[in-house]
Every structure is written in structure tokens, then in C-alpha cells.
């Protein structure tokens, strides 16, 4: 417990900001940096995620980014949240490693 001692640092910031375009609008995509000492399969999974996040199409399984519909955007705005796009990869896609199954 912090007990009012000020902010607690959880980890150093090690993200990369990429500018891309979604539906004709420029957006910022915050992505993890791929560490040189990360295990090979993990590095590969992150590289696939980075490509999918910036292009909208998974280079491994072909999954496509699905943008939130109007109702989802309105619900997010009402809750004070950002609407989230999602990509559902195939079960054998290289983006999924060690139990990481499901939507990203």
C-alpha cells in the first residue's frame, strides 16, 4: 500500500508511438518496444502485433481490424472511455504465444 507517499512507478516507460491512418484519419498507436533480449517467439509475436496495429491486417493469419460501431463509440464516450478496435486472430497465428488466445 502506498499510504500517501506519492506516485508509485510500476515500470519504466518503454513504448513506441507510431502514426498511421484509419478510415482516412491520422491516429497514434502506442506499441510496446521489442526488447533485444526477449525470447524469439515473443519477439515474433510482438512484431506481428505491431504490423497488425499499424496496417489493420495481420501478416500471419490475415485477420482484419474491426472498428467499433456507432453504439459502441457512444457507450465508450458516455463511460468516459476511448473506443477500442479489435482484431481476432486465427488459433494458430504467430501473434498468439503461450496461452494468449482470443481477441487482441
WOGISUL-V661101 format. One record per helix or strand of 2 or more residues. SS is the DSSP state (a for helix, b for strand). FROM is the first residue (numbers start at 1). TO is the last residue. If there is no record, write none. Layout:
[[SS	FROM	TO] [SS	FROM	TO]]
This chain:
[[b	15	22] [b	25	32] [a	40	55] [a	70	78]]
